[in-house]
Amino acid sequence: MAERTRDLLWSDVEDIHGAILAHPFVTGLTDGTLAHDAFRHYIVQDAHYLRGYAKALAVCAAKAPTDDDTLMFAEHAGGAIAAERELHQDLLGGLGLSSQQARTAPVAPATRAYVSYLLATAHGGSYAEGVAAVLPCYWIYAKVGEHLVGAGSPDPLYQRWIDMYAGAEYQAVVAAVLAATDRAGAAASAAELALMREHFTTTARYEWMFWDGAHRQETWPV
């Protein structure tokens, strides 16, 4: 049987995934050492990110070759906006920050770069390229949630975050996107598959950079 596209893509980023799991931001969620200021920075930047991510998902929906995939990505685009409004309001309240303060906070360098790459790839590339670019945000979060849920967290805010990404509902969403990725990869030319791998690896690296930027509470250097 031919190798599934998801397996090929994941083989390219196993080291990146390992680096994410070992990052002090991620380990700090379960051992309680992550500073609330760093988590606040993360939630604020995630709100900025999700608004851009939703637009990239909407482009994937528009380019999808089937009605089912158009519907799925369109629903996920709406879900990203809903998550930004609902989950982040809840978490921000626990961190002493209003949604208005979060919305007006500056967009950090890693956030700006990641969202810009997603939108450029979704608009300028093929449907398969767009799917590969948006996939790490789905899949790596599911993997991180699975990894962290057993350990749990002494901090209720962090536990809430872990539970969301480890939950069956989110895992089912990711499974559906992985199936779409396999279909897109099976229909892709060799050149297009190479681009899918390049985009997937790039945005997986941006996932590490996003958590690292939050841990350092990254701002613009000049």
N, CA, C and O of each residue as an XYZ file, in Angstrom:
888
protein
N       0.852     -1.197      0.000
C       0.000      0.000      0.000
C       0.884      1.242      0.000
O       1.889      1.299      0.709
N       0.508      2.221     -0.788
C       1.277      3.460     -0.871
C       1.245      4.194      0.480
O       0.262      4.125      1.218
N       2.323      4.883      0.775
C       2.407      5.629      2.029
C       1.397      6.767      2.029
O       1.263      7.493      1.043
N       0.701      6.913      3.125
C      -0.245      8.018      3.236
C       0.500      9.338      3.297
O       1.613      9.418      3.819
N      -0.128     10.370      2.757
C       0.495     11.691      2.762
C       0.781     12.148      4.187
O       1.829     12.738      4.450
N      -0.133     11.884      5.100
C       0.070     12.338      6.491
C       1.345     11.735      7.084
O       2.071     12.405      7.818
N       1.612     10.461      6.759
C       2.803      9.801      7.308
C       4.072     10.399      6.722
O       5.066     10.572      7.427
N       4.039     10.713      5.437
C       5.185     11.345      4.789
C       5.451     12.717      5.402
O       6.593     13.051      5.719
N       4.387     13.513      5.567
C       4.541     14.844      6.155
C       5.085     14.755      7.576
O       5.996     15.498      7.943
N       4.532     13.854      8.369
C       4.954     13.761      9.773
C       6.405     13.321      9.891
O       7.113     13.746     10.804
N       6.850     12.469      8.971
C       8.246     12.014      9.026
C       9.223     13.172      8.881
O      10.367     13.082      9.325
N       8.777     14.258      8.262
C       9.637     15.428      8.074
C       9.747     16.287      9.326
O      10.674     17.088      9.445
N       8.812     16.131     10.262
C       8.763     17.076     11.390
C       8.875     16.405     12.758
O       8.595     17.036     13.777
N       9.274     15.154     12.795
C       9.348     14.472     14.090
C      10.293     15.184     15.049
O      10.013     15.287     16.243
N      11.422     15.677     14.521
C      12.371     16.400     15.386
C      11.772     17.719     15.874
O      12.001     18.120     17.015
N      11.014     18.389     15.022
C      10.363     19.644     15.417
C       9.332     19.367     16.505
O       9.242     20.107     17.485
N       8.561     18.307     16.330
C       7.571     17.928     17.345
C       8.255     17.642     18.674
O       7.778     18.063     19.728
N       9.375     16.923     18.623
C      10.116     16.648     19.851
C      10.599     17.920     20.533
O      10.567     18.031     21.758
N      11.048     18.881     19.725
C      11.509     20.153     20.285
C      10.359     20.924     20.914
O      10.546     21.605     21.922
N       9.176     20.824     20.331
C       8.003     21.482     20.907
C       7.656     20.869     22.258
O       7.411     21.591     23.224
N       7.632     19.544     22.329
C       7.283     18.880     23.591
C       8.293     19.186     24.692
O       7.946     19.211     25.873
N       9.552     19.419     24.296
C      10.598     19.705     25.283
C      10.708     21.178     25.630
O      11.461     21.548     26.531
N       9.964     22.025     24.925
C      10.089     23.470     25.152
C       9.558     23.838     26.540
O       8.544     23.290     26.972
N      10.226     24.754     27.244
C       9.774     25.105     28.603
C       8.376     25.705     28.662
O       7.730     25.638     29.708
N       7.890     26.289     27.571
C       6.504     26.752     27.590
C       5.568     25.556     27.741
O       4.646     25.582     28.557
N       5.808     24.510     26.955
C       4.930     23.334     26.961
C       5.100     22.528     28.239
O       4.109     22.126     28.849
N       6.343     22.285     28.656
C       6.540     21.537     29.902
C       6.027     22.331     31.092
O       5.577     21.752     32.081
N       6.092     23.660     31.002
C       5.617     24.500     32.100
C       4.123     24.457     32.311
O       3.638     24.814     33.385
N       3.375     24.019     31.293
C       1.928     23.880     31.452
C       1.574     22.782     32.442
O       0.608     22.908     33.194
N       2.354     21.704     32.446
C       2.024     20.582     33.327
C       2.739     20.642     34.672
O       2.207     20.162     35.673
N       3.934     21.223     34.711
C       4.610     21.273     36.018
C       4.311     22.574     36.771
O       4.781     22.772     37.891
N       3.526     23.455     36.148
C       3.093     24.669     36.830
C       4.117     25.778     36.868
O       3.904     26.790     37.536
N       5.243     25.611     36.156
C       6.288     26.628     36.217
C       6.096     27.745     35.190
O       6.787     28.762     35.257
N       5.180     27.575     34.250
C       4.967     28.609     33.239
C       4.351     29.855     33.883
O       3.309     29.781     34.534
N       4.999     30.978     33.694
C       4.501     32.227     34.270
C       3.192     32.639     33.611
O       3.016     32.467     32.404
N       2.276     33.183     34.405
C       1.009     33.645     33.844
C       1.215     34.756     32.824
O       0.435     34.882     31.880
N       2.249     35.554     33.002
C       2.536     36.606     32.024
C       2.847     36.010     30.655
O       2.430     36.548     29.629
N       3.576     34.901     30.640
C       3.898     34.237     29.372
C       2.643     33.627     28.765
O       2.451     33.701     27.551
N       1.790     33.029     29.579
C       0.550     32.441     29.062
C      -0.385     33.542     28.566
O      -1.075     33.366     27.562
N      -0.408     34.669     29.265
C      -1.217     35.808     28.817
C      -0.746     36.274     27.433
O      -1.558     36.521     26.541
N       0.573     36.388     27.271
C       1.128     36.776     25.967
C       0.682     35.782     24.900
O       0.282     36.172     23.804
N       0.755     34.500     25.229
C       0.350     33.457     24.286
C      -1.118     33.597     23.885
O      -1.438     33.534     22.698
N      -2.008     33.785     24.849
C      -3.432     33.868     24.556
C      -3.742     35.103     23.704
O      -4.553     35.034     22.780
N      -3.107     36.210     24.011
C      -3.303     37.435     23.217
C      -2.853     37.206     21.780
O      -3.560     37.561     20.836
N      -1.669     36.609     21.618
C      -1.164     36.367     20.264
C      -1.994     35.307     19.545
O      -2.177     35.375     18.330
N      -2.491     34.336     20.291
C      -3.332     33.302     19.680
C      -4.630     33.901     19.152
O      -5.143     33.465     18.122
N      -5.159     34.891     19.849
C      -6.358     35.567     19.361
C      -6.074     36.275     18.034
O      -6.875     36.193     17.103
N      -4.944     36.963     17.945
C      -4.539     37.584     16.675
C      -4.364     36.516     15.595
O      -4.825     36.670     14.465
N      -3.689     35.435     15.969
C      -3.408     34.366     15.013
C      -4.697     33.746     14.470
O      -4.828     33.540     13.264
N      -5.635     33.453     15.349
C      -6.843     32.749     14.921
C      -7.660     33.556     13.920
O      -8.317     32.979     13.054
N      -7.628     34.874     14.027
C      -8.355     35.677     13.043
C      -7.734     35.518     11.654
O      -8.455     35.432     10.660
N      -6.404     35.477     11.583
C      -5.747     35.238     10.300
C      -5.904     33.801      9.835
O      -6.095     33.543      8.646
N      -5.824     32.870     10.768
C      -5.970     31.445     10.446
C      -7.349     31.169      9.846
O      -7.479     30.393      8.900
N      -8.362     31.801     10.398
C      -9.711     31.628      9.866
C      -9.787     32.041      8.402
O     -10.473     31.400      7.607
N      -9.085     33.108      8.049
C      -9.092     33.558      6.651
C      -8.376     32.557      5.747
O      -8.809     32.322      4.618
N      -7.288     31.970      6.233
C      -6.585     30.950      5.450
C      -7.474     29.723      5.263
O      -7.497     29.136      4.181
N      -8.199     29.336      6.300
C      -9.125     28.206      6.183
C     -10.241     28.505      5.190
O     -10.676     27.622      4.450
N     -10.700     29.752      5.177
C     -11.751     30.130      4.229
C     -11.259     30.026      2.793
O     -12.023     29.655      1.902
N      -9.989     30.350      2.560
C      -9.423     30.198      1.218
C      -9.347     28.713      0.844
O      -9.650     28.342     -0.290
N      -8.942     27.865      1.797
C      -8.942     26.422      1.543
C     -10.346     25.945      1.181
O     -10.523     25.127      0.278
N     -11.325     26.460      1.888
C     -12.716     26.091      1.582
C     -13.081     26.483      0.160
O     -13.711     25.705     -0.557
N     -12.691     27.682     -0.252
C     -13.028     28.161     -1.590
C     -12.352     27.344     -2.674
O     -12.910     27.179     -3.759
N     -11.159     26.828     -2.403
C     -10.402     26.077     -3.409
C     -10.654     24.575     -3.359
O     -10.203     23.847     -4.243
N     -11.365     24.102     -2.344
C     -11.550     22.657     -2.171
C     -12.246     22.038     -3.386
O     -13.149     22.648     -3.958
N     -11.831     20.829     -3.784
C     -12.404     20.211     -4.982
C     -13.759     19.538     -4.759
O     -14.435     19.186     -5.725
N     -14.162     19.354     -3.507
C     -15.438     18.696     -3.226
C     -16.289     19.566     -2.306
O     -15.775     20.385     -1.544
N     -17.589     19.369     -2.395
C     -18.502     20.101     -1.516
C     -18.237     19.778     -0.049
O     -18.315     20.655      0.812
N     -17.923     18.514      0.230
C     -17.704     18.115      1.621
C     -16.509     18.850      2.221
O     -16.570     19.299      3.365
N     -15.423     18.976      1.458
C     -14.252     19.659      1.988
C     -14.477     21.165      2.065
O     -13.972     21.825      2.973
N     -15.239     21.711      1.109
C     -15.600     23.128      1.208
C     -16.384     23.372      2.496
O     -16.108     24.323      3.228
N     -17.351     22.519      2.764
C     -18.161     22.673      3.973
C     -17.304     22.535      5.225
O     -17.446     23.313      6.168
N     -16.419     21.550      5.235
C     -15.591     21.321      6.426
C     -14.707     22.523      6.735
O     -14.691     23.009      7.866
N     -13.970     23.006      5.733
C     -13.055     24.106      6.005
C     -13.801     25.407      6.294
O     -13.327     26.234      7.073
N     -14.968     25.594      5.668
C     -15.776     26.779      5.971
C     -16.269     26.736      7.419
O     -16.262     27.753      8.112
N     -16.693     25.565      7.867
C     -17.122     25.417      9.261
C     -15.954     25.655     10.216
O     -16.121     26.269     11.270
N     -14.782     25.167      9.844
C     -13.618     25.363     10.709
C     -13.194     26.827     10.758
O     -12.730     27.311     11.791
N     -13.356     27.531      9.636
C     -13.045     28.961      9.637
C     -13.950     29.695     10.624
O     -13.488     30.526     11.407
N     -15.229     29.379     10.578
C     -16.157     29.966     11.542
C     -15.835     29.552     12.960
O     -15.962     30.345     13.893
N     -15.413     28.292     13.122
C     -15.066     27.806     14.454
C     -13.848     28.495     15.031
O     -13.766     28.691     16.244
N     -12.896     28.867     14.182
C     -11.707     29.573     14.663
C     -12.079     30.939     15.214
O     -11.543     31.373     16.234
N     -12.997     31.613     14.536
C     -13.463     32.917     15.030
C     -14.237     32.738     16.334
O     -14.079     33.525     17.268
N     -15.072     31.703     16.393
C     -15.831     31.451     17.623
C     -14.904     31.140     18.784
O     -15.142     31.591     19.904
N     -13.835     30.363     18.526
C     -12.871     30.041     19.580
C     -12.178     31.288     20.075
O     -11.964     31.458     21.275
N     -11.829     32.157     19.150
C     -11.166     33.409     19.531
C     -12.058     34.230     20.442
O     -11.574     34.859     21.383
N     -13.354     34.230     20.175
C     -14.278     35.046     20.967
C     -14.653     34.401     22.290
O     -14.766     35.088     23.306
N     -14.846     33.090     22.289
C     -15.399     32.419     23.464
C     -14.311     31.910     24.412
O     -14.255     32.304     25.577
N     -13.456     31.038     23.901
C     -12.427     30.457     24.769
C     -11.508     31.531     25.315
O     -11.183     31.548     26.502
N     -11.092     32.433     24.426
C     -10.120     33.419     24.873
C     -10.723     34.436     25.839
O     -10.028     34.941     26.721
N     -12.003     34.737     25.680
C     -12.659     35.597     26.666
C     -12.604     34.935     28.036
O     -12.325     35.586     29.043
N     -12.875     33.631     28.063
C     -12.867     32.884     29.318
C     -11.467     32.869     29.924
O     -11.299     33.158     31.109
N     -10.455     32.530     29.110
C      -9.096     32.455     29.623
C      -8.548     33.834     29.971
O      -7.865     34.009     30.980
N      -8.860     34.812     29.117
C      -8.360     36.161     29.387
C      -8.912     36.704     30.697
O      -8.209     37.391     31.439
N     -10.175     36.394     30.978
C     -10.761     36.834     32.240
C      -9.984     36.293     33.426
O      -9.768     36.994     34.415
N      -9.564     35.030     33.317
C      -8.776     34.424     34.388
C      -7.378     34.997     34.495
O      -6.707     34.834     35.514
N      -6.935     35.675     33.431
C      -5.604     36.276     33.421
C      -5.648     37.777     33.657
O      -4.623     38.453     33.570
N      -6.840     38.301     33.957
C      -6.967     39.718     34.278
C      -6.858     40.644     33.086
O      -6.375     41.770     33.209
N      -7.313     40.167     31.914
C      -7.209     40.967     30.692
C      -8.542     40.931     29.960
O      -9.167     39.875     29.855
N      -8.977     42.069     29.458
C     -10.234     42.117     28.715
C      -9.995     41.764     27.258
O      -8.868     41.839     26.769
N     -11.076     41.374     26.558
C     -10.964     41.057     25.140
C     -10.564     42.293     24.337
O      -9.860     42.171     23.334
N     -10.996     43.467     24.757
C     -10.622     44.696     24.068
C      -9.118     44.967     24.217
O      -8.461     45.373     23.259
N      -8.588     44.744     25.401
C      -7.145     44.913     25.612
C      -6.361     43.929     24.745
O      -5.320     44.277     24.187
N      -6.866     42.701     24.637
C      -6.191     41.696     23.823
C      -6.216     42.085     22.348
O      -5.215     41.948     21.646
N      -7.357     42.567     21.888
C      -7.497     42.913     20.473
C      -6.585     44.070     20.074
O      -6.095     44.109     18.946
N      -6.356     45.006     20.983
C      -5.543     46.181     20.655
C      -4.058     45.998     20.973
O      -3.249     46.881     20.685
N      -3.696     44.856     21.566
C      -2.281     44.588     21.853
C      -1.519     44.399     20.541
O      -2.091     43.893     19.576
N      -0.247     44.790     20.480
C       0.524     44.630     19.239
C       0.637     43.172     18.813
O       0.701     42.270     19.649
N       0.662     42.956     17.504
C       0.904     41.624     16.952
C       2.410     41.375     16.986
O       3.182     42.146     16.415
N       2.821     40.314     17.647
C       4.245     40.018     17.833
C       4.872     39.497     16.532
O       4.158     39.054     15.632
N       6.216     39.551     16.433
C       6.881     39.153     15.190
C       6.549     37.737     14.709
O       6.247     37.549     13.531
N       6.599     36.742     15.594
C       6.326     35.366     15.160
C       4.890     35.217     14.673
O       4.626     34.506     13.704
N       3.974     35.886     15.346
C       2.572     35.844     14.936
C       2.391     36.446     13.552
O       1.735     35.860     12.691
N       2.975     37.612     13.346
C       2.870     38.294     12.057
C       3.456     37.436     10.939
O       2.857     37.293      9.873
N       4.629     36.870     11.193
C       5.290     36.060     10.171
C       4.484     34.800      9.854
O       4.315     34.450      8.686
N       3.990     34.124     10.879
C       3.242     32.880     10.695
C       1.966     33.138      9.897
O       1.694     32.443      8.917
N       1.188     34.127     10.310
C      -0.074     34.422      9.623
C       0.188     34.868      8.185
O      -0.537     34.478      7.270
N       1.208     35.673      7.989
C       1.530     36.132      6.637
C       1.880     34.954      5.736
O       1.467     34.913      4.577
N       2.633     34.004      6.259
C       2.996     32.827      5.472
C       1.758     31.997      5.131
O       1.601     31.552      3.994
N       0.888     31.793      6.104
C      -0.337     31.032      5.857
C      -1.179     31.668      4.751
O      -1.629     30.985      3.831
N      -1.382     32.968      4.851
C      -2.245     33.645      3.876
C      -1.592     33.672      2.499
O      -2.278     33.504      1.491
N      -0.285     33.879      2.442
C       0.397     33.878      1.151
C       0.311     32.507      0.489
O       0.107     32.411     -0.721
N       0.464     31.455      1.275
C       0.411     30.101      0.720
C      -1.003     29.732      0.302
O      -1.209     29.162     -0.770
N      -1.975     30.054      1.140
C      -3.363     29.716      0.811
C      -3.824     30.442     -0.447
O      -4.475     29.845     -1.304
N      -3.493     31.720     -0.563
C      -3.920     32.501     -1.725
C      -3.090     32.187     -2.968
O      -3.629     32.086     -4.070
N      -1.786     32.033     -2.790
C      -0.903     31.907     -3.941
C      -0.649     30.491     -4.402
O      -0.222     30.277     -5.537
N      -0.900     29.522     -3.547
C      -0.644     28.123     -3.881
C      -1.913     27.382     -4.243
O      -2.993     27.966     -4.332
N      -1.764     26.101     -4.448
C      -2.904     25.241     -4.775
C      -3.685     24.893     -3.506
O      -3.268     25.220     -2.395
N      -4.811     24.233     -3.693
C      -5.589     23.737     -2.554
C      -4.726     22.828     -1.682
O      -4.723     22.965     -0.459
N      -3.990     21.896     -2.305
C      -3.164     20.957     -1.543
C      -2.091     21.690     -0.744
O      -1.810     21.327      0.398
N      -1.499     22.709     -1.334
C      -0.493     23.495     -0.608
C      -1.112     24.196      0.591
O      -0.528     24.214      1.675
N      -2.291     24.771      0.401
C      -2.968     25.446      1.506
C      -3.281     24.504      2.645
O      -3.091     24.845      3.812
N      -3.765     23.308      2.307
C      -4.085     22.318      3.340
C      -2.833     21.929      4.117
O      -2.870     21.825      5.343
N      -1.724     21.716      3.410
C      -0.481     21.356      4.093
C      -0.015     22.470      5.022
O       0.527     22.198      6.093
N      -0.221     23.717      4.623
C       0.222     24.850      5.444
C      -0.615     24.998      6.707
O      -0.075     25.322      7.765
N      -1.921     24.766      6.618
C      -2.768     24.936      7.806
C      -2.754     23.706      8.714
O      -3.187     23.784      9.864
N      -2.262     22.581      8.214
C      -2.354     21.331      8.977
C      -1.592     21.325     10.303
O      -2.139     20.817     11.283
N      -0.369     21.852     10.405
C       0.331     21.762     11.696
C      -0.436     22.358     12.869
O      -0.370     21.831     13.980
N      -1.156     23.438     12.643
C      -1.918     24.039     13.740
C      -2.963     23.062     14.267
O      -3.176     22.981     15.477
N      -3.607     22.330     13.389
C      -4.540     21.280     13.824
C      -3.791     20.156     14.545
O      -4.074     19.829     15.698
N      -2.835     19.583     13.831
C      -2.274     18.289     14.206
C      -1.314     18.385     15.375
O      -1.355     17.550     16.278
N      -0.455     19.383     15.373
C       0.508     19.502     16.468
C      -0.206     19.805     17.783
O       0.196     19.308     18.835
N      -1.264     20.618     17.729
C      -2.017     20.883     18.955
C      -2.668     19.603     19.479
O      -2.713     19.381     20.689
N      -3.169     18.765     18.578
C      -3.755     17.497     19.005
C      -2.692     16.611     19.639
O      -2.945     15.971     20.659
N      -1.510     16.569     19.044
C      -0.414     15.760     19.578
C       0.044     16.287     20.945
O       0.304     15.508     21.862
N       0.138     17.605     21.069
C       0.538     18.201     22.347
C      -0.518     17.916     23.413
O      -0.185     17.563     24.544
N      -1.789     18.071     23.050
C      -2.852     17.779     24.004
C      -2.805     16.334     24.485
O      -2.948     16.069     25.679
N      -2.605     15.401     23.556
C      -2.500     13.987     23.917
C      -1.318     13.743     24.856
O      -1.408     12.952     25.795
N      -0.224     14.425     24.588
C       0.989     14.244     25.390
C       0.815     14.786     26.814
O       1.308     14.195     27.774
N       0.113     15.908     26.939
C       0.030     16.587     28.228
C      -1.095     16.091     29.126
O      -1.028     16.240     30.346
N      -2.135     15.499     28.525
C      -3.346     15.229     29.310
C      -3.089     14.237     30.442
O      -3.709     14.332     31.501
N      -2.186     13.291     30.228
C      -1.909     12.314     31.284
C      -1.298     12.941     32.517
O      -1.601     12.550     33.644
N      -0.437     13.913     32.296
C       0.232     14.576     33.420
C      -0.683     15.580     34.103
O      -0.601     15.764     35.317
N      -1.560     16.237     33.333
C      -2.421     17.256     33.904
C      -1.631     18.480     34.326
O      -0.435     18.591     34.054
N      -2.314     19.397     34.991
C      -1.660     20.622     35.445
C      -2.227     21.048     36.790
O      -3.426     20.908     37.035
N      -1.366     21.570     37.666
C      -1.861     22.093     38.937
C      -2.564     23.441     38.779
O      -3.210     23.914     39.713
N      -2.444     24.060     37.606
C      -3.053     25.360     37.351
C      -4.364     25.157     36.582
O      -4.338     24.605     35.481
N      -5.502     25.583     37.125
C      -6.790     25.356     36.452
C      -6.862     25.954     35.046
O      -7.491     25.369     34.165
N      -6.229     27.109     34.819
C      -6.239     27.701     33.487
C      -5.524     26.812     32.482
O      -6.005     26.604     31.368
N      -4.386     26.298     32.881
C      -3.619     25.440     31.985
C      -4.341     24.114     31.763
O      -4.310     23.562     30.663
N      -4.983     23.609     32.799
C      -5.733     22.357     32.662
C      -6.886     22.519     31.661
O      -7.169     21.611     30.880
N      -7.538     23.669     31.694
C      -8.631     23.943     30.751
C      -8.120     23.910     29.313
O      -8.756     23.350     28.420
N      -6.961     24.524     29.116
C      -6.344     24.547     27.785
C      -5.996     23.128     27.329
O      -6.296     22.748     26.198
N      -5.371     22.355     28.201
C      -4.984     20.975     27.864
C      -6.211     20.142     27.517
O      -6.210     19.409     26.529
N      -7.254     20.255     28.328
C      -8.459     19.447     28.122
C      -9.096     19.721     26.768
O      -9.623     18.809     26.130
N      -9.049     20.978     26.327
C      -9.679     21.307     25.047
C      -8.999     20.575     23.907
O      -9.670     19.998     23.051
N      -7.674     20.594     23.886
C      -6.956     20.008     22.750
C      -6.815     18.489     22.857
O      -6.561     17.824     21.852
N      -6.974     17.936     24.052
C      -6.933     16.487     24.220
C      -8.309     15.860     24.063
O      -8.428     14.638     23.981
N      -9.354     16.689     24.020
C     -10.720     16.178     24.004
C     -11.088     15.458     22.722
O     -10.503     15.705     21.667
N     -12.068     14.558     22.822
C     -12.487     13.742     21.681
C     -13.032     14.599     20.543
O     -12.832     14.273     19.373
N     -13.715     15.685     20.872
C     -14.298     16.535     19.832
C     -13.209     17.149     18.961
O     -13.319     17.154     17.735
N     -12.164     17.663     19.592
C     -11.074     18.258     18.816
C     -10.316     17.188     18.040
O      -9.941     17.410     16.889
N     -10.090     16.047     18.647
C      -9.383     14.972     17.959
C     -10.143     14.519     16.714
O      -9.526     14.164     15.710
N     -11.465     14.529     16.769
C     -12.273     14.144     15.605
C     -12.143     15.162     14.484
O     -12.117     14.797     13.309
N     -12.060     16.448     14.845
C     -11.840     17.505     13.849
C     -10.520     17.264     13.123
O     -10.451     17.355     11.897
N      -9.485     16.961     13.879
C      -8.163     16.740     13.292
C      -8.174     15.504     12.395
O      -7.559     15.510     11.329
N      -8.853     14.463     12.808
C      -8.930     13.244     11.992
C      -9.554     13.537     10.630
O      -9.115     12.995      9.615
N     -10.566     14.383     10.604
C     -11.208     14.735      9.342
C     -10.261     15.514      8.435
O     -10.250     15.302      7.223
N      -9.473     16.407      9.009
C      -8.516     17.186      8.210
C      -7.388     16.287      7.708
O      -6.910     16.468      6.588
N      -6.966     15.339      8.507
C      -5.949     14.397      8.050
C      -6.446     13.577      6.870
O      -5.690     13.304      5.937
N      -7.709     13.184      6.907
C      -8.277     12.450      5.771
C      -8.292     13.321      4.515
O      -8.008     12.837      3.420
N      -8.622     14.600      4.673
C      -8.598     15.527      3.539
C      -7.178     15.702      3.017
O      -6.967     15.813      1.809
N      -6.207     15.728      3.919
C      -4.803     15.844      3.519
C      -4.372     14.643      2.696
O      -3.691     14.793      1.682
N      -4.762     13.460      3.127
C      -4.426     12.248      2.373
C      -5.038     12.282      0.974
O      -4.393     11.893      0.000
N      -6.264     12.739      0.878
C      -6.904     12.824     -0.445
C      -6.184     13.837     -1.336
O      -5.945     13.577     -2.515
N      -5.844     14.987     -0.767
C      -5.146     16.010     -1.546
C      -3.780     15.507     -1.998
O      -3.378     15.737     -3.138
N      -3.072     14.824     -1.114
C      -1.755     14.305     -1.456
C      -1.819     13.222     -2.515
O      -0.951     13.149     -3.385
N      -2.844     12.375     -2.448
C      -2.987     11.299     -3.437
C      -3.230     11.849     -4.833
O      -2.847     11.226     -5.824
N      -3.871     13.023     -4.917
C      -4.168     13.636     -6.208
C      -3.065     14.569     -6.694
O      -3.125     15.062     -7.821
N      -2.062     14.817     -5.858
C      -1.031     15.805     -6.185
C       0.040     15.217     -7.090
O       0.321     14.019     -7.044
N       0.631     16.071     -7.910
C       1.800     15.688     -8.688
C       3.014     15.592     -7.768
O       2.956     16.006     -6.610
N       4.102     15.049     -8.282
C       5.321     14.959     -7.468
C       5.799     16.342     -7.044
O       6.240     16.529     -5.910
N       5.713     17.309     -7.952
C       6.153     18.675     -7.627
C       5.249     19.291     -6.564
O       5.723     19.966     -5.651
N       3.949     19.056     -6.688
C       3.022     19.622     -5.709
C       3.203     18.969     -4.348
O       3.106     19.642     -3.322
N       3.466     17.665     -4.326
C       3.706     16.972     -3.062
C       4.954     17.519     -2.378
O       4.979     17.666     -1.156
N       5.982     17.820     -3.155
C       7.192     18.414     -2.588
C       6.881     19.765     -1.957
O       7.428     20.094     -0.905
N       6.018     20.546     -2.580
C       5.617     21.828     -2.004
C       4.789     21.629     -0.737
O       4.941     22.386      0.222
N       3.923     20.631     -0.718
C       3.166     20.325      0.498
C       4.119     20.044      1.658
O       3.913     20.532      2.769
N       5.154     19.263      1.396
C       6.120     18.932      2.447
C       6.848     20.178      2.917
O       7.076     20.353      4.114
N       7.213     21.043      1.984
C       7.919     22.273      2.352
C       7.040     23.171      3.221
O       7.496     23.696      4.237
N       5.790     23.343      2.822
C       4.887     24.207      3.598
C       4.603     23.612      4.977
O       4.585     24.329      5.977
N       4.382     22.302      5.022
C       4.078     21.652      6.298
C       5.240     21.804      7.272
O       5.030     22.103      8.447
N       6.456     21.602      6.794
C       7.624     21.746      7.654
C       7.798     23.190      8.105
O       8.134     23.447      9.261
N       7.570     24.123      7.202
C       7.723     25.540      7.552
C       6.744     25.953      8.636
O       7.134     26.608      9.602
N       5.475     25.578      8.491
C       4.502     26.015      9.496
C       4.645     25.225     10.796
O       4.271     25.723     11.858
N       5.181     24.000     10.733
C       5.513     23.289     11.975
C       6.606     24.050     12.730
O       6.571     24.144     13.957
N       7.569     24.588     11.991
C       8.595     25.413     12.635
C       7.989     26.672     13.238
O       8.385     27.105     14.320
N       7.030     27.255     12.534
C       6.359     28.429     13.089
C       5.602     28.091     14.370
O       5.477     28.941     15.252
N       5.095     26.864     14.485
C       4.437     26.471     15.738
C       5.433     26.539     16.900
O       5.105     27.058     17.967
N       6.654     26.013     16.695
C       7.677     26.112     17.741
C       7.977     27.577     18.032
O       8.068     27.971     19.195
N       8.132     28.382     16.991
C       8.462     29.793     17.171
C       7.353     30.539     17.917
O       7.629     31.468     18.676
N       6.106     30.133     17.700
C       4.983     30.791     18.363
C       5.054     30.568     19.872
O       4.911     31.508     20.653
N       5.278     29.308     20.277
C       5.395     29.022     21.708
C       6.655     29.646     22.299
O       6.632     30.137     23.428
N       7.741     29.630     21.553
C       8.966     30.238     22.037
C       8.792     31.752     22.208
O       9.261     32.328     23.190
N       8.117     32.389     21.247
C       7.866     33.826     21.365
C       7.027     34.153     22.588
O       7.257     35.156     23.263
N       6.043     33.292     22.869
C       5.216     33.513     24.053
C       6.041     33.349     25.330
O       5.901     34.130     26.271
N       6.889     32.345     25.353
C       7.704     32.106     26.546
C       8.621     33.286     26.826
O       8.847     33.648     27.981
N       9.149     33.885     25.759
C      10.040     35.042     25.905
C       9.270     36.356     25.962
O       9.858     37.422     26.145
N       7.936     36.270     25.802
C       7.083     37.462     25.722
C       7.656     38.441     24.678
O       7.920     39.615     24.937
N       7.822     37.870     23.501
C       8.496     38.529     22.389
C       7.851     39.847     21.999
O       6.628     39.954     21.904
N       8.691     40.844     21.776
C       8.244     42.124     21.212
C       9.163     42.459     20.040
O      10.174     41.792     19.822
N       8.804     43.490     19.294
C       9.636     43.912     18.176
C      10.934     44.518     18.701
O      10.893     45.319     19.635
N      12.093     44.159     18.127
C      13.378     44.634     18.671
C      13.647     46.109     18.428
O      14.435     46.720     19.151
N      13.010     46.686     17.430
C      13.203     48.124     17.152
C      11.855     48.750     16.849
O      11.777     49.950     16.587
